[in-house]
Amino acid sequence: MEKQCNLPTTILVADDDEDDRLLIKDAFSNSCQCVKLTFLKDGVSLIDYLDAEKAIKPALIMLDLNMPRMNGIQALEILKSDSRLKDIPVIILTTSSEDDIIAETYCKGASSFIRKPQLFSELEQIVSIVSQYWCKIVLLPRKADCEFRTGSA
């Protein structure tokens, strides 16, 4: 049974790789019409977006670790130290697979750590599974994504 779309679920994707952003977009559009994806190129853009006065609080953030200006671990630290943002699930989606990095991201509050595979077809399969979970399995509130403003708790 197909889940009905009452309102779109907002997902932010912070990744500096244009090919990965396009693949993520395609995988979500193939499996879920209930998602509003917003792409950002690095951690600074992510934090600036969330600090904007009329920002929509996302249901999920997908975060690459290896980005210019502010890497994913720095962005994760800021997200999880901000009372307005700390409850947003963050999936790390990166090429890194070192045990220390994996442990660090979980200790800093990541919800999941997924290693980007070498082949685009494998990345598409992973993103498809993630999108299936967020669009068809997990239950989210029926009302619009929560609005939040800078400084509100």
N, C-alpha and C positions, 0 to 999 in steps of 0.2 A: 504494500500500500504506500503510495507516494505521499510524503508529508506536505501539507498545504503551506504555502508561503503567506503568512499574515503581513509581516514586515521583513525587510531585509536584515540579515545579520551582518554587522560590520566587522571585517577582519582587516587588520593592518599587516602589511608585509614589508619588512625592512631588509632589503637585499640590494647590493650594488651591482649584481650581475644581471644585465638586461635579458639575456637568454633565459635565466632561471625565472625572472619575473614573468616573462611571456609564457613559459611552460606552466607556472603556477596558475596564471590567469586561465589558460586553456583547460587545465585539469579541473579547476573549479567550475568553469562554465559548462563543461561536459557532464558534470555530476550533480550540480547544485545551482538552481536558479534563485535561491534565497540568500545569496551572499553578495554583499557590496564590498568589493576589494578596494583597498587604497594602498598604493605602492609608494614607498619612500626609499631613498638611495643610501641612507646611512643613519647612524644613531642620532646625530644632531637633528636631522630632518624629522625623525620619529618623535623626539622629545619636543621639538618646536611645534609639530602638529598637535600633539596632545596638550600642549600649553596654550594653544589658541583659544580665544574666549568662547567661541561657539563650537568647539570640538565635540564630536559624538564619541562617547565612551565605547570602545570596541569590545566585542565579545571575546576576541582572541587576537594575539599578536604572534606573528611568525617572524623570527629574528635570526638573521645570519650573524656569525661572529666576526668574520674577516671583512670589515668595511673601513673605508677611509673616514677621516675626521673624528669619529667616535665609534669604537668597535662594539660588538654585541654585548660583551661582558660589562663594559662601562654603561651602556644603555640599560641593561638588565638591573644593574645596581641602582640606577636612578629610578627606574620603574618601581622596584620593590621597596624603595625607601620613601616613596611618596604615598601618603595615605589615600589619595584619590585614585591611584593607579595600581596599588599593590595587589588587588584582588583579580586583576586581569590575567587570565592564563597566558603563559608565554611558551611557545614551542620553539626550541632552538633547532634550526635547519641549516646545517653547515657542512663543509668538507672536512672539518676537524674530527678526529676520533681518538685523541689522546685521553687516557684515563684521568689524568689530572684536570684537564679542561672539562670533561664530562662531570666529574665530581664537583668542580668549582661552580658550574652553572646550576646544578641541583642545589648546592648549598646556598646559592644566592637567590633561589626561588623559582627556577625554571620548572615548568610543569612536565615537559618532555624534552628529550634530546634525540634528534634524528640526524643521522649522517647522510649527506647528499651522496648518492651513488655517482659513479663515473658516467653511466649511460643515461641519456635523457629519457629513454623509455622506462627505466627503473625509477627515475625521479618522478615522472608522470604517474606511475603506479602508486608511489608513496603519497604524493599530493592528492591523488584520487581517494585513497583510503582516509586521509585526514579530512578531506572535504565530505566524504560520506559520513564520517563520524559527526562532524559539526553540523551537517545539514539534515541527516536522516536518523541519527541515533540519539544524540544528546537532546535533552529537553531544555529549552531556553524560555525566558519570559515571553508572553504573547504581546506585551506592549513594546513600543519603540525602544531602541537602545537608550540607556540613560544619558541625559545631557548632564554635563558637569562643567563647572567654571573654575578658573584659576582661583585658588584660595579657599574653595569650599571643601568641607570635609565629608 
